[in-house]
Amino acid sequence: MSPFSQLYDWTAAIWRDDSNQNQRLYALARATGWQIWKRTVRRPLTTKLFNGLQFRVYPDCTISSSTFYSRIPYSRNLQFLRSKINGGTLIDIGANVGLISILLADKIQHALLFEPNAIAAVRARENIDLNKLPFEVQEIALSDQNGATSFEDLGGASPCNRVVSKDVSSSRVITVPCMRLDDFLAQHAKLPAPISAIKIDVEGHENSVLQGMTRTLGEQRPRVIMFEYLERTNLKKAFEIFSDCSYKVMVLTSSGELQPAGLDVAPLQDLFACPEEVVAELAKAL
C-alpha cells in the first residue's frame, strides 16, 4: 500500500468514526498533532478521556494511541457496555495497558485486570494510579489450567502478544504464570462488589479462558461478557461453553441492539454473551 493510500485510510477512519461526529476537524488536528509528537519528541503524554479520567499515552502503543484518534475509543461496544453496567466488578482479561477498565471506571466499583505482559502491566498500574482508582492488576494469564504457559512476546506492550505453543511461533516466547479464573477467585479475598461484566481479549485463547471460568458464570451470573472473535477462534466450542452455562451469544448491530449470533457471524469483531434470564432486558437499542 502506498503512503498516500495509508494516509487516506487513516484520515477516513478518523473522519468516519461515530464518536468524532460534530468535531471531525478537531479530531483530525488532534490525531495529526499526536503523530508529529510521537515521531519527534517520542515521549508519553497524559490525555483526558471523555469520561473525565486521565490516561497515559505512549508513542509505541497502538492501544493507547487510539485515545487521540477517537473521542470514545471502540465507541459502539463501549457505549453498549456503559449502558448495561451499573456498579459491580469488571474482570478485564487481556487488559493490556488498562484502557477498557479506565473507559468504564466511572460505571463500576472495582476492576481486576489480568495482563501477563510485564510492560503492559506496569503501564496499566500507572493509569490506575494516575486516577487514584482501587483497581488491581494481576500479572498472570488466565486459561483452563493452573501453572505456567508459553506466551508469545512481540515486544513492548503489543496487544497481539498471546498464549501459544512453543513450536508454532517464530517470535520470542517466554514462560508466564497461568491460572483458571474460578480458582483465582476462590483464593482471592472477597471482591468489594459482585462481578457485573467480563471483557476477554486474548488473541484466540478465549475458549481456554472460558473453560476456566464456568463455575464463575454458573454461580455469579455476570450480566454481560464481551469477547473477541478472531478467525482462529473455534466459535462452535465457544457457543457450547456458553450454552452449558445457560448463556446466549449475541452480536451488537450498528443501531446498538443485541441480536442472537449464529455460527456464520463474521469474525474480527467483539461478540457478547448474556445470561439467558436477562437477554430480553439487555437486547434493547441504546
Backbone as JSON, one array per atom type, in Angstrom:
{
  "sequence": "MSPFSQLYDWTAAIWRDDSNQNQRLYALARATGWQIWKRTVRRPLTTKLFNGLQFRVYPDCTISSSTFYSRIPYSRNLQFLRSKINGGTLIDIGANVGLISILLADKIQHALLFEPNAIAAVRARENIDLNKLPFEVQEIALSDQNGATSFEDLGGASPCNRVVSKDVSSSRVITVPCMRLDDFLAQHAKLPAPISAIKIDVEGHENSVLQGMTRTLGEQRPRVIMFEYLERTNLKKAFEIFSDCSYKVMVLTSSGELQPAGLDVAPLQDLFACPEEVVAELAKAL",
  "N": [[0.84, -1.2, 0.0], [0.56, 2.19, -0.85], [2.13, 5.19, 0.54], [0.38, 7.36, 0.26], [-2.12, 6.11, 0.05], [-2.25, 4.91, 2.57], [-2.32, 7.2, 4.19], [-4.74, 8.28, 3.34], [-6.58, 6.28, 4.15], [-6.19, 6.36, 6.93], [-6.99, 8.99, 7.53], [-9.65, 8.87, 6.68], [-10.72, 6.96, 8.41], [-10.66, 8.28, 10.89], [-12.3, 10.47, 10.3], [-14.76, 9.24, 9.79], [-15.39, 8.03, 12.16], [-17.78, 7.29, 14.57], [-17.87, 8.5, 17.1], [-16.55, 10.85, 16.7], [-18.19, 12.62, 15.47], [-19.46, 15.86, 14.72], [-17.17, 17.09, 15.54], [-15.11, 16.72, 13.77], [-12.96, 17.98, 12.4], [-11.45, 18.92, 14.52], [-10.79, 16.46, 15.64], [-9.15, 15.38, 13.62], [-7.06, 17.23, 13.68], [-6.09, 16.85, 16.25], [-5.27, 14.16, 16.13], [-3.29, 14.36, 14.16], [-1.48, 16.05, 15.45], [-0.64, 14.32, 17.48], [0.65, 12.34, 15.98], [2.84, 13.8, 15.0], [4.08, 14.51, 17.42], [4.78, 11.98, 18.55], [6.68, 11.09, 16.77], [8.7, 12.94, 16.86], [9.2, 14.17, 19.49], [8.84, 11.89, 21.05], [7.97, 10.98, 23.56], [5.85, 9.95, 26.31], [2.45, 11.11, 26.73], [-0.05, 12.6, 28.79], [-3.48, 12.33, 28.59], [-6.88, 13.55, 28.63], [-9.75, 11.65, 29.04], [-13.04, 10.99, 27.58], [-14.75, 10.49, 29.7], [-13.81, 11.94, 31.76], [-11.62, 10.94, 33.11], [-8.04, 10.34, 33.36], [-5.37, 9.4, 31.1], [-2.41, 7.72, 30.28], [-0.46, 8.01, 27.47], [1.54, 6.24, 25.28], [4.12, 6.55, 22.82], [4.83, 4.16, 21.48], [2.67, 2.51, 21.61], [-0.12, 1.08, 20.3], [-2.68, 0.71, 21.3], [-3.12, 2.66, 23.37], [-2.73, 4.9, 21.8], [-5.05, 5.11, 20.4], [-6.71, 6.78, 21.8], [-6.24, 9.28, 20.9], [-7.29, 9.29, 18.4], [-9.98, 8.76, 18.4], [-12.84, 10.15, 19.94], [-14.25, 8.6, 21.71], [-12.87, 5.7, 22.17], [-13.43, 2.57, 20.5], [-16.2, 2.96, 20.29], [-18.95, 2.05, 19.81], [-19.23, -0.55, 20.97], [-18.26, 0.06, 23.5], [-20.01, 2.01, 24.48], [-22.32, 0.52, 24.58], [-21.65, -1.33, 26.63], [-21.33, 0.49, 28.74], [-23.92, 1.37, 29.02], [-25.19, -0.81, 30.09], [-24.02, -1.5, 32.44], [-23.97, -0.99, 35.88], [-22.34, -0.25, 38.39], [-20.65, -2.74, 40.44], [-18.11, -5.29, 39.79], [-15.59, -5.3, 37.32], [-14.12, -7.74, 35.3], [-11.27, -7.75, 33.64], [-9.8, -9.22, 31.13], [-6.85, -9.88, 29.54], [-5.91, -7.27, 29.61], [-4.04, -5.45, 28.71], [-2.8, -2.22, 28.54], [-4.72, -1.22, 30.15], [-6.84, 0.28, 29.12], [-9.64, -0.22, 28.54], [-10.68, -0.72, 31.1], [-10.26, 1.78, 32.32], [-11.85, 3.39, 30.71], [-14.31, 2.49, 31.49], [-14.37, 3.03, 34.13], [-15.83, 4.91, 35.63], [-18.28, 3.76, 35.78], [-18.24, 1.5, 37.26], [-17.48, -0.27, 40.34], [-15.21, -1.61, 41.02], [-12.29, -3.25, 39.67], [-10.65, -6.04, 38.24], [-7.73, -6.59, 36.66], [-6.18, -8.58, 34.28], [-3.09, -9.27, 33.02], [-0.44, -10.63, 31.43], [1.81, -9.58, 30.17], [4.66, -7.92, 31.01], [5.49, -5.23, 30.58], [3.14, -3.99, 29.64], [1.52, -4.43, 31.88], [2.76, -2.85, 33.84], [2.23, -0.32, 32.78], [-0.54, -0.33, 32.87], [-0.95, -0.31, 35.64], [0.13, 2.19, 36.12], [-1.78, 3.86, 34.9], [-3.98, 3.33, 36.48], [-3.07, 4.27, 38.99], [-2.73, 6.94, 38.31], [-5.31, 7.86, 38.24], [-6.11, 7.39, 40.77], [-7.48, 5.01, 41.47], [-9.04, 2.1, 42.96], [-8.31, -0.3, 41.72], [-7.05, -3.55, 40.68], [-4.14, -5.06, 39.3], [-3.24, -8.04, 37.91], [-0.5, -9.94, 37.17], [-0.71, -12.25, 35.4], [-1.61, -14.93, 33.16], [-4.84, -15.86, 32.2], [-6.43, -19.04, 31.92], [-7.28, -22.46, 31.12], [-6.09, -24.01, 32.96], [-3.89, -24.38, 35.8], [-0.68, -23.09, 36.62], [1.99, -22.8, 34.51], [2.56, -21.22, 31.33], [3.31, -20.97, 27.79], [4.13, -17.91, 26.26], [3.76, -15.67, 23.68], [5.94, -13.1, 22.86], [5.93, -10.15, 21.44], [7.24, -7.85, 21.78], [7.57, -4.78, 23.62], [4.51, -3.25, 24.62], [2.78, -4.74, 23.1], [-0.45, -5.41, 21.75], [-0.93, -7.8, 20.56], [0.38, -9.9, 21.7], [0.3, -13.26, 22.9], [-0.97, -16.37, 24.31], [0.69, -19.31, 23.38], [1.73, -22.34, 21.67], [5.03, -23.52, 21.96], [6.16, -24.44, 19.6], [4.83, -23.25, 17.5], [5.28, -20.63, 17.04], [7.24, -18.09, 15.59], [8.3, -16.0, 16.83], [9.76, -14.44, 19.77], [9.38, -16.39, 22.67], [8.14, -16.56, 25.91], [7.89, -17.76, 29.31], [5.06, -17.65, 31.35], [3.12, -17.22, 34.37], [0.02, -18.99, 34.78], [-3.54, -19.31, 35.28], [-6.72, -20.63, 36.28], [-9.69, -18.73, 36.18], [-11.78, -19.36, 37.95], [-10.42, -20.68, 40.05], [-8.63, -18.72, 40.83], [-10.35, -16.74, 41.87], [-11.44, -18.16, 43.97], [-9.32, -18.28, 45.71], [-8.71, -15.66, 46.15], [-9.13, -12.63, 48.03], [-12.4, -11.63, 49.16], [-14.31, -10.03, 46.71], [-15.0, -6.5, 46.47], [-17.41, -5.9, 45.3], [-20.04, -7.54, 43.47], [-19.37, -9.48, 40.46], [-20.01, -7.83, 37.54], [-19.48, -7.55, 34.84], [-17.51, -8.97, 32.2], [-14.62, -8.76, 30.26], [-12.95, -10.07, 27.49], [-10.02, -10.38, 25.79], [-7.87, -11.99, 24.24], [-6.48, -12.82, 22.02], [-7.27, -15.2, 20.52], [-7.19, -17.16, 22.45], [-9.48, -17.41, 23.81], [-11.41, -19.51, 24.3], [-10.13, -21.29, 26.03], [-9.82, -19.64, 28.25], [-12.54, -19.26, 28.85], [-13.28, -21.87, 29.54], [-12.03, -22.06, 31.94], [-13.55, -20.58, 33.65], [-16.12, -21.46, 34.15], [-17.48, -22.11, 36.52], [-17.68, -19.64, 37.74], [-19.33, -18.31, 35.91], [-21.64, -19.83, 36.19], [-22.35, -19.5, 38.88], [-22.07, -16.78, 39.66], [-23.13, -15.26, 37.62], [-22.47, -12.97, 35.81], [-23.64, -10.05, 34.12], [-22.99, -9.32, 31.5], [-20.76, -10.34, 28.97], [-18.03, -9.55, 27.06], [-16.32, -10.66, 24.29], [-13.53, -11.28, 22.16], [-13.72, -12.24, 18.78], [-11.89, -14.01, 16.64], [-10.56, -15.16, 13.46], [-9.21, -17.52, 13.96], [-10.47, -18.51, 16.15], [-12.35, -21.05, 17.68], [-15.45, -21.0, 17.17], [-17.73, -22.57, 17.45], [-17.12, -24.17, 19.64], [-16.98, -22.19, 21.62], [-19.67, -21.38, 21.68], [-20.77, -23.74, 22.71], [-19.65, -23.87, 25.29], [-20.72, -21.57, 26.48], [-23.46, -22.18, 26.24], [-23.69, -24.41, 27.93], [-23.48, -23.12, 30.31], [-25.79, -21.74, 30.42], [-25.86, -19.35, 28.94], [-26.35, -16.91, 26.39], [-25.1, -16.29, 23.17], [-24.51, -13.24, 21.56], [-24.76, -10.65, 19.05], [-23.81, -7.32, 18.41], [-25.65, -4.91, 16.78], [-25.42, -2.31, 14.23], [-27.11, -0.36, 15.09], [-26.98, -0.51, 17.77], [-28.27, -2.6, 19.02], [-28.8, -5.76, 20.54], [-28.6, -8.91, 19.02], [-29.35, -12.39, 18.43], [-26.51, -14.42, 17.83], [-25.19, -16.4, 15.19], [-23.37, -19.31, 14.0], [-22.37, -18.42, 11.65], [-21.62, -15.83, 11.92], [-19.7, -12.9, 11.27], [-16.13, -12.89, 11.58], [-13.45, -11.18, 13.4], [-14.44, -9.26, 15.18], [-16.0, -8.05, 18.2], [-17.96, -10.14, 20.22], [-20.89, -10.74, 22.26], [-22.0, -12.17, 25.34], [-24.72, -13.18, 27.3], [-26.52, -13.91, 30.32], [-29.18, -16.23, 30.01], [-31.49, -15.49, 31.32], [-31.55, -12.72, 31.33], [-31.42, -11.79, 28.79], [-33.58, -10.68, 27.25], [-33.97, -8.28, 28.57], [-31.52, -6.95, 28.15], [-31.32, -6.83, 25.41], [-31.96, -4.39, 23.95], [-32.23, -1.37, 22.12], [-29.7, 1.17, 22.3]],
  "CA": [[0.0, 0.0, 0.0], [1.37, 3.41, -0.96], [1.97, 6.13, 1.66], [-0.83, 8.17, 0.05], [-3.27, 5.28, 0.39], [-2.26, 4.77, 4.02], [-2.77, 8.48, 4.74], [-6.18, 8.41, 3.05], [-7.31, 5.36, 5.02], [-6.07, 6.88, 8.3], [-7.84, 10.17, 7.62], [-11.05, 8.45, 6.53], [-11.14, 6.27, 9.63], [-10.91, 9.3, 11.91], [-13.44, 11.29, 9.86], [-16.0, 8.46, 9.84], [-15.61, 7.5, 13.5], [-19.05, 7.8, 15.11], [-17.69, 9.36, 18.28], [-15.96, 12.12, 16.29], [-19.19, 13.47, 14.82], [-19.59, 17.25, 15.19], [-15.86, 17.65, 15.86], [-14.2, 15.95, 12.92], [-11.74, 18.73, 12.13], [-10.67, 18.89, 15.76], [-10.26, 15.1, 15.79], [-8.03, 15.24, 12.69], [-5.95, 18.06, 14.17], [-5.56, 16.19, 17.45], [-4.56, 12.95, 15.7], [-2.09, 14.8, 13.46], [-0.56, 16.53, 16.47], [-0.06, 13.16, 18.16], [1.59, 11.71, 15.05], [4.05, 14.62, 14.99], [4.71, 14.4, 18.74], [5.4, 10.68, 18.81], [7.8, 10.91, 15.86], [9.74, 13.92, 17.14], [9.51, 14.23, 20.92], [8.93, 10.47, 21.42], [7.72, 10.8, 24.98], [4.42, 9.76, 26.59], [1.61, 12.24, 27.09], [-1.26, 12.3, 29.56], [-4.65, 12.93, 27.97], [-8.14, 13.43, 29.37], [-10.73, 10.86, 28.3], [-14.38, 11.58, 27.53], [-15.43, 10.31, 30.99], [-13.17, 12.79, 32.75], [-10.43, 10.32, 33.68], [-6.8, 10.59, 32.63], [-4.75, 8.21, 30.53], [-1.03, 7.93, 29.82], [-0.35, 7.51, 26.1], [2.93, 6.02, 24.9], [4.3, 6.55, 21.36], [4.99, 2.83, 20.92], [1.5, 1.71, 21.99], [-1.26, 1.31, 19.41], [-3.91, 0.75, 22.09], [-3.3, 3.96, 24.0], [-2.79, 5.93, 20.75], [-6.44, 5.23, 19.92], [-7.38, 7.86, 22.52], [-6.05, 10.51, 20.12], [-7.95, 9.13, 17.12], [-11.43, 8.69, 18.63], [-13.26, 10.76, 21.21], [-14.56, 7.43, 22.53], [-12.35, 4.5, 21.51], [-14.33, 1.41, 20.45], [-17.38, 3.66, 20.82], [-20.23, 1.33, 19.79], [-19.2, -1.58, 22.0], [-18.04, 0.65, 24.82], [-21.24, 2.67, 24.93], [-23.26, -0.54, 24.97], [-21.26, -1.78, 27.96], [-21.61, 1.54, 29.72], [-25.37, 1.48, 29.23], [-25.69, -2.02, 30.74], [-23.3, -1.71, 33.7], [-24.25, -0.01, 36.93], [-21.63, -0.72, 39.56], [-20.09, -4.08, 40.38], [-16.69, -5.5, 39.45], [-15.22, -5.68, 35.95], [-12.98, -8.63, 35.11], [-10.67, -7.33, 32.37], [-8.86, -10.3, 30.8], [-6.11, -9.35, 28.4], [-6.16, -5.85, 29.86], [-3.0, -4.63, 28.1], [-2.42, -1.05, 29.35], [-5.84, -0.87, 31.02], [-7.71, 1.29, 28.54], [-11.06, -0.52, 28.71], [-11.02, -0.53, 32.5], [-10.32, 3.21, 32.61], [-13.01, 3.93, 30.0], [-15.51, 2.07, 32.21], [-14.12, 3.2, 35.57], [-16.87, 5.7, 36.29], [-19.51, 2.98, 35.78], [-18.04, 0.3, 38.07], [-16.93, -0.04, 41.67], [-13.92, -2.27, 41.17], [-11.86, -3.99, 38.48], [-9.5, -6.94, 38.28], [-7.12, -6.6, 35.34], [-5.23, -9.68, 34.09], [-2.2, -8.96, 31.91], [0.85, -11.28, 31.66], [2.9, -8.81, 29.58], [5.18, -7.11, 32.11], [5.49, -3.8, 30.23], [1.74, -3.54, 29.62], [1.01, -4.43, 33.25], [3.3, -1.65, 34.51], [1.5, 0.85, 32.28], [-1.9, -0.41, 33.4], [-0.89, 0.18, 37.02], [0.37, 3.63, 36.04], [-3.04, 4.52, 34.6], [-4.81, 3.18, 37.67], [-2.55, 5.2, 39.99], [-2.96, 8.28, 37.81], [-6.69, 8.22, 38.56], [-6.35, 7.04, 42.18], [-8.53, 4.0, 41.48], [-8.69, 0.94, 43.79], [-8.31, -1.48, 40.88], [-5.91, -4.46, 40.84], [-3.55, -5.66, 38.1], [-2.65, -9.35, 38.17], [0.41, -10.21, 36.07], [-0.82, -13.66, 35.05], [-2.51, -15.26, 32.05], [-5.95, -16.75, 32.56], [-6.52, -20.16, 31.0], [-8.08, -23.58, 31.62], [-5.25, -24.78, 33.85], [-3.04, -23.61, 36.71], [0.73, -23.43, 36.47], [2.73, -21.9, 33.63], [2.24, -21.41, 29.92], [4.16, -20.24, 26.85], [3.5, -16.64, 25.88], [4.48, -15.01, 22.6], [6.31, -11.73, 23.22], [6.25, -9.41, 20.22], [7.97, -6.64, 22.15], [6.83, -3.67, 24.18], [3.18, -3.54, 25.15], [1.99, -5.17, 21.94], [-1.74, -6.04, 22.05], [-1.01, -9.08, 19.85], [1.0, -10.97, 22.48], [-0.73, -14.27, 23.17], [-0.58, -17.71, 24.73], [0.97, -20.13, 22.2], [2.6, -23.5, 21.81], [6.37, -23.08, 21.6], [6.55, -24.84, 18.25], [4.0, -22.62, 16.47], [5.61, -19.22, 16.96], [8.59, -17.74, 15.15], [8.72, -14.87, 17.65], [10.26, -14.76, 21.1], [8.37, -16.99, 23.54], [8.53, -16.57, 27.32], [7.01, -18.53, 30.18], [4.35, -16.8, 32.31], [2.18, -17.98, 35.2], [-1.36, -19.01, 34.31], [-4.46, -19.78, 36.31], [-8.14, -20.6, 35.99], [-10.36, -17.65, 36.92], [-12.52, -19.96, 39.06], [-9.5, -20.95, 41.15], [-8.1, -17.43, 41.31], [-11.37, -16.09, 42.71], [-11.6, -18.95, 45.19], [-8.19, -17.98, 46.59], [-8.6, -14.21, 46.3], [-10.02, -12.02, 49.03], [-13.73, -11.35, 48.64], [-14.38, -8.81, 45.92], [-15.84, -5.48, 47.12], [-18.71, -5.83, 44.62], [-20.23, -8.7, 42.58], [-18.91, -9.34, 39.08], [-21.09, -7.37, 36.68], [-19.09, -7.66, 33.44], [-16.21, -9.57, 31.88], [-14.12, -8.47, 28.91], [-11.91, -11.04, 27.15], [-9.3, -10.07, 24.55], [-6.65, -12.79, 24.44], [-5.9, -13.2, 20.73], [-7.55, -16.57, 20.12], [-7.15, -18.07, 23.6], [-10.74, -17.17, 24.52], [-12.1, -20.71, 24.76], [-9.44, -21.8, 27.22], [-10.21, -18.74, 29.33], [-13.93, -19.55, 29.19], [-13.33, -23.16, 30.23], [-11.52, -21.87, 33.29], [-14.43, -19.7, 34.43], [-17.51, -21.94, 34.08], [-18.11, -22.01, 37.84], [-17.99, -18.22, 37.94], [-20.5, -17.99, 35.1], [-22.81, -20.52, 36.71], [-22.72, -19.07, 40.22], [-22.13, -15.33, 39.84], [-24.0, -14.75, 36.55], [-22.21, -11.61, 35.31], [-24.69, -9.68, 33.17], [-22.54, -9.2, 30.11], [-19.39, -10.73, 28.66], [-17.59, -9.15, 25.72], [-15.14, -11.44, 23.93], [-13.05, -11.1, 20.8], [-13.87, -13.39, 17.89], [-10.95, -13.99, 15.54], [-10.73, -16.26, 12.51], [-8.67, -18.76, 14.52], [-11.3, -18.91, 17.29], [-13.33, -22.12, 17.45], [-16.68, -20.38, 17.65], [-18.67, -23.62, 17.85], [-16.75, -24.54, 21.01], [-17.39, -21.08, 22.48], [-21.12, -21.49, 21.83], [-21.06, -24.87, 23.58], [-19.3, -23.5, 26.66], [-21.73, -20.62, 26.97], [-24.74, -22.88, 26.35], [-23.64, -25.24, 29.13], [-23.62, -22.22, 31.46], [-27.06, -21.02, 30.2], [-25.61, -18.02, 28.38], [-26.68, -16.76, 24.97], [-24.14, -15.47, 22.44], [-25.22, -12.2, 20.83], [-23.95, -9.73, 18.26], [-24.32, -5.95, 18.53], [-25.89, -4.33, 15.46], [-24.97, -0.93, 14.07], [-28.04, 0.5, 15.83], [-26.77, -0.7, 19.2], [-29.21, -3.6, 19.53], [-28.31, -7.13, 20.6], [-29.34, -9.93, 18.3], [-28.69, -13.69, 18.55], [-25.44, -14.68, 16.87], [-25.07, -17.77, 14.69], [-22.0, -19.72, 13.68], [-21.97, -17.74, 10.43], [-21.33, -14.44, 12.21], [-18.4, -12.5, 10.73], [-15.06, -12.78, 12.58], [-12.77, -9.89, 13.56], [-15.29, -8.34, 15.92], [-16.34, -8.49, 19.55], [-19.29, -10.68, 20.45], [-21.33, -10.61, 23.64], [-22.75, -13.29, 25.9], [-25.54, -12.73, 28.41], [-27.33, -14.97, 30.92], [-30.45, -16.37, 29.3], [-32.58, -14.84, 32.06], [-31.56, -11.26, 31.18], [-31.27, -11.44, 27.38], [-34.66, -9.8, 26.82], [-33.73, -6.95, 29.16], [-30.35, -6.33, 27.57], [-31.44, -6.74, 23.95], [-32.72, -3.19, 23.62], [-31.37, -0.37, 21.5], [-29.13, 2.16, 23.21]],
  "C": [[0.88, 1.25, 0.0], [1.16, 4.3, 0.25], [0.71, 6.98, 1.51], [-2.08, 7.38, 0.43], [-3.39, 5.1, 1.9], [-2.77, 6.05, 4.68], [-4.27, 8.67, 4.52], [-7.0, 7.53, 3.98], [-7.32, 5.85, 6.46], [-7.0, 8.07, 8.5], [-9.32, 9.79, 7.56], [-11.56, 7.78, 7.78], [-11.47, 7.26, 10.74], [-12.15, 10.11, 11.56], [-14.76, 10.55, 10.04], [-16.32, 7.92, 11.23], [-16.86, 8.13, 14.11], [-18.84, 8.77, 16.26], [-17.06, 10.7, 17.93], [-16.94, 13.03, 15.58], [-19.26, 14.82, 15.51], [-18.26, 17.86, 15.62], [-14.78, 16.97, 15.03], [-12.89, 16.68, 12.65], [-10.84, 18.76, 13.36], [-10.03, 17.52, 15.95], [-9.06, 14.89, 14.86], [-6.81, 16.03, 13.17], [-5.29, 17.4, 15.37], [-4.74, 14.96, 17.06], [-3.26, 13.31, 14.98], [-1.04, 15.29, 14.44], [0.12, 15.38, 17.2], [0.96, 12.46, 17.27], [2.91, 12.48, 15.01], [4.81, 14.46, 16.3], [5.45, 13.07, 18.91], [6.59, 10.4, 17.89], [8.97, 11.85, 16.15], [10.15, 13.93, 18.61], [9.69, 12.82, 21.49], [8.83, 10.24, 22.93], [6.22, 10.61, 25.21], [3.74, 11.08, 26.95], [0.45, 11.75, 27.95], [-2.43, 13.04, 28.93], [-5.88, 12.71, 28.83], [-9.15, 12.7, 28.5], [-12.12, 11.5, 28.4], [-15.12, 11.47, 28.86], [-14.76, 11.07, 32.12], [-11.92, 12.21, 33.38], [-9.21, 10.57, 32.79], [-6.18, 9.29, 32.16], [-3.38, 8.58, 29.98], [-0.84, 7.24, 28.48], [1.12, 7.43, 25.71], [3.06, 5.96, 23.38], [4.36, 5.17, 20.73], [3.77, 1.94, 21.15], [0.29, 2.03, 21.12], [-2.57, 1.43, 20.19], [-4.13, 2.13, 22.69], [-3.38, 5.08, 22.96], [-4.21, 6.13, 20.24], [-7.19, 6.36, 20.63], [-7.21, 9.2, 21.81], [-6.78, 10.44, 18.77], [-9.47, 9.13, 17.24], [-11.76, 9.39, 19.94], [-13.61, 9.68, 22.21], [-14.02, 6.2, 21.8], [-13.33, 3.33, 21.6], [-15.75, 1.84, 20.84], [-18.65, 2.81, 20.85], [-20.27, 0.27, 20.89], [-19.07, -0.98, 23.4], [-19.32, 1.31, 25.33], [-22.31, 1.65, 25.28], [-22.92, -1.04, 26.38], [-21.61, -0.76, 29.02], [-23.1, 1.65, 30.02], [-25.94, 0.3, 30.02], [-25.01, -2.31, 32.08], [-23.67, -0.6, 34.67], [-23.63, -0.53, 38.23], [-21.05, -2.11, 39.34], [-18.61, -4.08, 40.01], [-16.55, -5.91, 38.0], [-14.03, -6.62, 36.02], [-12.44, -8.35, 33.71], [-9.53, -8.29, 32.03], [-8.17, -9.98, 29.48], [-6.21, -7.83, 28.44], [-5.21, -4.93, 29.13], [-2.69, -3.44, 29.01], [-3.59, -0.51, 30.16], [-6.85, 0.09, 30.44], [-9.19, 1.01, 28.77], [-11.5, -0.31, 30.16], [-11.14, 0.95, 32.86], [-11.53, 3.84, 31.92], [-14.33, 3.56, 30.69], [-15.45, 2.41, 33.71], [-15.2, 3.97, 36.3], [-18.21, 4.96, 36.35], [-19.42, 1.76, 36.69], [-17.47, 0.69, 39.43], [-15.52, -0.59, 41.81], [-13.58, -2.96, 39.85], [-10.65, -4.85, 38.81], [-8.96, -7.03, 36.86], [-6.08, -7.73, 35.29], [-4.41, -9.4, 32.84], [-0.81, -9.55, 32.17], [2.05, -10.55, 31.05], [3.4, -7.8, 30.61], [5.13, -5.61, 31.8], [4.07, -3.25, 30.24], [1.18, -3.47, 31.03], [1.5, -3.22, 34.03], [2.52, -0.42, 34.07], [0.04, 0.85, 32.74], [-1.94, 0.09, 34.84], [-0.67, 1.69, 37.05], [-0.94, 4.38, 35.79], [-4.02, 4.43, 35.77], [-4.38, 4.18, 38.75], [-2.81, 6.65, 39.6], [-4.34, 8.79, 38.2], [-7.09, 7.86, 39.99], [-7.52, 6.05, 42.32], [-8.09, 2.8, 42.32], [-8.64, -0.37, 43.01], [-7.03, -2.29, 41.1], [-5.45, -4.96, 39.48], [-2.85, -6.94, 38.52], [-1.81, -9.75, 36.96], [0.45, -11.71, 35.75], [-1.74, -13.8, 33.85], [-3.64, -16.14, 32.59], [-6.1, -17.81, 31.48], [-7.43, -21.22, 31.6], [-7.26, -24.48, 32.54], [-4.45, -23.83, 34.74], [-1.59, -24.04, 36.52], [1.47, -22.39, 35.66], [2.38, -22.21, 32.19], [3.21, -20.6, 29.06], [3.41, -19.02, 26.32], [4.35, -15.95, 24.83], [4.7, -13.55, 22.95], [6.78, -11.0, 21.97], [6.96, -8.1, 20.51], [7.07, -5.55, 22.67], [5.52, -4.1, 24.79], [2.25, -3.99, 24.03], [0.67, -5.83, 22.35], [-1.9, -7.4, 21.38], [-0.26, -10.2, 20.56], [-0.06, -11.97, 22.87], [-0.13, -15.57, 23.68], [-0.43, -18.58, 23.48], [1.64, -21.43, 22.62], [3.98, -23.09, 21.31], [6.72, -23.36, 20.15], [5.72, -24.19, 17.16], [4.32, -21.13, 16.32], [7.05, -19.02, 16.51], [9.13, -16.57, 15.94], [9.25, -15.36, 18.99], [9.12, -15.3, 21.97], [8.92, -17.03, 24.96], [7.55, -17.44, 28.09], [6.39, -17.6, 31.22], [3.43, -17.67, 33.16], [0.78, -17.92, 34.61], [-2.26, -19.62, 35.38], [-5.88, -19.75, 35.76], [-8.79, -19.47, 36.8], [-11.12, -18.21, 38.12], [-11.62, -20.17, 40.28], [-8.91, -19.67, 41.71], [-9.1, -16.78, 42.26], [-11.58, -16.85, 44.02], [-10.5, -18.64, 46.2], [-8.06, -16.5, 46.92], [-9.52, -13.73, 47.42], [-11.35, -11.66, 48.38], [-13.73, -10.02, 47.9], [-15.3, -7.8, 46.6], [-17.22, -5.34, 46.5], [-18.82, -7.03, 43.7], [-19.71, -8.42, 41.17], [-20.1, -8.96, 38.19], [-20.76, -7.54, 35.2], [-17.71, -8.29, 33.33], [-15.85, -9.2, 30.45], [-12.94, -9.4, 28.64], [-11.31, -10.67, 25.79], [-7.94, -10.73, 24.65], [-6.17, -13.44, 23.14], [-6.06, -14.68, 20.38], [-7.55, -17.58, 21.24], [-8.47, -18.01, 24.4], [-11.38, -18.43, 25.07], [-11.44, -21.33, 25.98], [-9.77, -20.95, 28.44], [-11.63, -19.05, 29.8], [-14.05, -20.87, 29.95], [-12.85, -23.06, 31.67], [-12.41, -20.99, 34.16], [-15.88, -20.19, 34.48], [-18.21, -21.88, 35.44], [-18.52, -20.57, 38.13], [-19.24, -17.83, 37.15], [-21.76, -18.61, 35.69], [-23.28, -19.96, 38.03], [-22.9, -17.55, 40.34], [-22.94, -14.63, 38.77], [-23.72, -13.3, 36.15], [-23.14, -11.29, 34.14], [-24.23, -9.65, 31.73], [-21.07, -9.57, 30.01], [-19.09, -10.3, 27.24], [-16.32, -9.92, 25.4], [-14.82, -11.27, 22.46], [-13.23, -12.39, 20.01], [-12.95, -13.21, 16.69], [-11.18, -15.19, 14.63], [-10.21, -17.58, 13.08], [-9.47, -19.24, 15.74], [-12.25, -20.03, 16.88], [-14.66, -21.65, 18.02], [-17.7, -21.42, 18.11], [-18.39, -24.05, 19.3], [-17.16, -23.44, 21.99], [-18.89, -21.13, 22.74], [-21.47, -22.61, 22.81], [-20.77, -24.55, 25.04], [-20.35, -22.57, 27.24], [-23.09, -21.31, 27.17], [-24.79, -23.73, 27.61], [-23.81, -24.41, 30.4], [-24.91, -21.4, 31.37], [-26.82, -19.56, 29.84], [-25.95, -18.04, 26.9], [-25.66, -15.85, 24.31], [-24.9, -14.52, 21.52], [-24.23, -11.36, 20.03], [-24.62, -8.35, 18.35], [-24.45, -5.35, 17.13], [-25.41, -2.89, 15.41], [-25.88, 0.06, 14.79], [-27.91, 0.35, 17.34], [-27.7, -1.71, 19.82], [-28.56, -4.98, 19.51], [-29.21, -8.06, 19.83], [-28.61, -11.26, 18.47], [-27.65, -13.89, 17.46], [-25.48, -16.14, 16.46], [-23.62, -18.08, 14.38], [-21.48, -19.06, 12.4], [-21.64, -16.27, 10.66], [-19.91, -14.1, 11.76], [-17.36, -12.42, 11.85], [-14.5, -11.37, 12.63], [-13.7, -8.84, 14.16], [-15.48, -8.9, 17.32], [-17.76, -9.01, 19.57], [-19.62, -10.55, 21.93], [-22.05, -11.88, 24.06], [-23.45, -12.8, 27.16], [-26.27, -13.92, 29.01], [-28.7, -15.03, 30.24], [-31.58, -15.61, 29.99], [-32.61, -13.33, 31.9], [-31.43, -10.83, 29.72], [-32.33, -10.44, 26.92], [-34.45, -8.38, 27.34], [-32.58, -6.22, 28.47], [-30.48, -6.07, 26.08], [-32.36, -5.59, 23.57], [-31.73, -2.19, 23.04], [-30.88, 0.61, 22.54], [-30.02, 3.39, 23.24]]
}
